[in-house]
Amino acid sequence: MSSSSKSLFTKTGLSRQFEFNSSVLNILGTVSKALPEHSVKDSLNKAITTLAQRNELLVIADEEPEIFEFYDQRTRAKNLQVSNLF
């Protein structure tokens, strides 16, 4: 995977983060497939989804660095909406 992800990125730091995330995704995927308990499996699948989404964000941010600012603002707004529910 290292040669393919390096060609995806122009920024070395994002490429390294993508590589790390991908290695964690592979480990979590293997563990998730081996688990019989659904609650643990659901948590692992959530972690897998979160890392996969972050990798997608890294690919976009490589070409458009301002995406992180947008993402941070969106996350803050989403957290504010959730806190207003309680």
C-alpha positions in Angstrom: 0.0 0.0 0.0 2.9 2.3 0.5 3.7 2.9 -3.1 0.0 3.5 -4.1 -0.6 6.0 -1.2 2.5 7.9 -1.9 1.3 8.6 -5.4 -2.0 9.9 -3.9 -0.3 12.7 -2.0 1.9 15.7 -2.7 2.4 16.4 1.0 4.7 13.9 2.9 3.0 14.4 6.3 -0.5 13.5 4.9 1.0 10.5 3.1 2.6 9.3 6.4 -0.7 9.8 8.3 -2.6 7.9 5.6 -0.1 5.0 5.8 -0.5 4.8 9.6 -4.3 5.0 9.4 -4.3 2.3 6.8 -2.2 0.0 8.9 -4.5 0.5 11.9 -7.5 -0.1 9.6 -6.0 -3.5 8.5 -5.5 -4.6 12.1 -8.9 -3.5 13.2 -10.5 -5.2 10.3 -8.8 -8.5 11.1 -9.9 -8.3 14.7 -13.4 -7.3 13.9 -13.9 -10.3 11.6 -12.7 -12.7 14.3 -15.0 -11.4 17.1 -18.3 -13.1 17.8 -19.6 -10.4 20.2 -21.7 -7.8 18.3 -21.2 -5.0 20.8 -17.4 -5.2 20.5 -17.7 -5.7 16.8 -19.9 -2.7 16.4 -17.4 -0.5 18.3 -14.5 -1.8 16.1 -16.6 -1.2 13.0 -17.2 2.4 14.2 -13.4 2.9 14.6 -12.8 1.5 11.2 -15.4 3.8 9.6 -13.9 6.8 11.5 -10.4 6.1 10.3 -11.5 5.4 6.7 -13.4 8.8 6.7 -10.3 10.5 8.1 -8.2 9.0 5.3 -10.7 10.4 2.7 -10.3 13.8 4.4 -6.5 13.6 4.1 -6.7 12.9 0.4 -9.0 15.9 -0.1 -6.8 18.1 2.2 -3.7 17.3 0.2 -5.1 19.3 -2.7 -7.2 21.8 -0.6 -5.6 22.5 2.8 -8.4 24.8 3.8 -10.7 21.8 4.1 -9.4 21.3 7.7 -10.7 24.7 8.7 -14.1 23.9 7.2 -14.1 20.4 8.8 -13.2 21.9 12.2 -16.0 24.5 12.0 -18.5 21.8 10.9 -17.5 19.6 13.8 -17.8 22.4 16.3 -21.3 23.2 15.0 -22.3 19.6 15.1 -21.1 19.3 18.7 -23.0 22.5 19.6 -26.2 21.0 18.2 -25.7 17.8 20.2 -25.1 19.7 23.4 -28.2 21.8 23.0 -30.3 18.6 23.0 -29.6 18.0 26.7 
